[in-house]
Amino acid sequence: MDIKGQLPIEFLLMVGLSVIILIPLTVALSDSVELNQAMSAARTGAMQGAISDSLAIYPTESFQDYTRENQRLLNPSGVKILKITYSNQGFHQGYQKTKIQLKIYASAPQVNNKTDRNCLGDRINFNARKKITESFNTEDLTNTLYNPAFSERYVFTTADVQWQ
């Protein structure tokens, strides 16, 4: 120990400086962790939607609709998720959260009809939003289509799937 007492003062300065640096860093990291969790959940949900589209496995109501209007969707279609991007649309006054819009890019070479692709895209978007709400336990904050999906700081919507 230093007889003059400089060691404890230097130690306190180092600890104080560390706290000043760590608090903003922690806040910034928690925001990015939440957004990464949502993007991961959206990717998982989109993959589930693509798999159900690819295998032509649908809920009873959708199956009945497709039997009447979209016969092509009753056969396997080979849907692939290419990428998911997001755009920060700023703070939404109505929800008091930052609004994030997801855009999913997919491919289904065997499906050329625009109406059929819209149906497939709706299922992909639905599953992406649903998985986000499940990830943050916010199912009770949204409607039956999970539109929009919520997290603690964000509200998520989806744009139409971009087919390539």
C-alpha positions, -999 to 999 in steps of 0.1 A, spaced: 0 0 0 10 35 -7 14 56 24 2 88 6 -32 73 -3 -28 76 -40 -35 40 -48 -71 40 -36 -78 73 -54 -64 59 -86 -84 28 -81 -116 48 -76 -109 68 -107 -105 37 -128 -136 21 -114 -156 53 -119 -143 57 -155 -152 20 -162 -188 25 -150 -191 57 -171 -180 37 -202 -200 5 -194 -234 20 -189 -239 35 -224 -222 4 -239 -247 -19 -221 -277 2 -233 -265 0 -269 -258 -37 -267 -292 -45 -252 -309 -27 -282 -289 -47 -307 -295 -80 -288 -332 -74 -289 -331 -66 -327 -309 -97 -333 -333 -119 -314 -362 -106 -334 -344 -111 -367 -334 -146 -357 -370 -154 -348 -382 -139 -381 -358 -161 -400 -370 -192 -381 -406 -183 -388 -400 -175 -424 -383 -209 -428 -413 -226 -411 -436 -208 -435 -415 -218 -465 -414 -254 -454 -452 -256 -450 -455 -239 -485 -429 -263 -500 -447 -294 -486 -482 -280 -493 -492 -284 -456 -518 -259 -447 -544 -253 -420 -579 -266 -429 -593 -232 -438 -564 -224 -461 -565 -258 -477 -602 -253 -485 -595 -218 -499 -567 -232 -521 -589 -261 -533 -613 -235 -547 -590 -208 -559 -553 -218 -560 -551 -254 -571 -513 -251 -578 -506 -246 -541 -519 -280 -532 -487 -295 -547 -452 -291 -533 -435 -260 -546 -399 -258 -534 -399 -224 -516 -366 -211 -505 -358 -181 -482 -330 -161 -497 -325 -133 -472 -343 -111 -447 -337 -74 -444 -351 -47 -422 -356 -10 -423 -359 12 -393 -389 35 -399 -384 56 -368 -404 61 -337 -441 53 -341 -463 76 -320 -493 53 -318 -473 23 -304 -447 44 -286 -420 21 -300 -395 21 -329 -411 6 -360 -391 -20 -380 -403 -33 -413 -391 -67 -424 -386 -76 -461 -383 -113 -469 -367 -124 -502 -378 -158 -515 -376 -180 -545 -401 -206 -559 -392 -214 -595 -422 -237 -599 -447 -211 -589 -451 -184 -616 -486 -171 -609 -486 -138 -590 -517 -147 -569 -502 -180 -559 -470 -163 -549 -489 -138 -529 -506 -166 -510 -472 -183 -503 -458 -149 -492 -486 -143 -468 -479 -176 -451 -442 -168 -449 -449 -133 -434 -475 -147 -410 -450 -173 -396 -422 -147 -393 -444 -123 -373 -458 -152 -352 -424 -164 -343 -413 -129 -332 -443 -126 -309 -436 -161 -295 -400 -151 -290 -409 -121 -269 -441 -136 -253 -462 -108 -268 -489 -129 -284 -516 -112 -263 -506 -77 -276 -515 -84 -313 -543 -97 -335 -548 -133 -349 -525 -125 -378 -498 -113 -355 -497 -80 -374 -479 -61 -360 -455 -81 -339 -441 -66 -307 -410 -67 -286 -401 -45 -257 -387 -16 -278 -399 -24 -313 -430 -30 -334 -425 -52 -364 -444 -53 -397 -437 -71 -429 -436 -59 -465 -448 -82 -493 -424 -110 -500 -400 -102 -528 -399 -131 -552 -368 -138 -573 
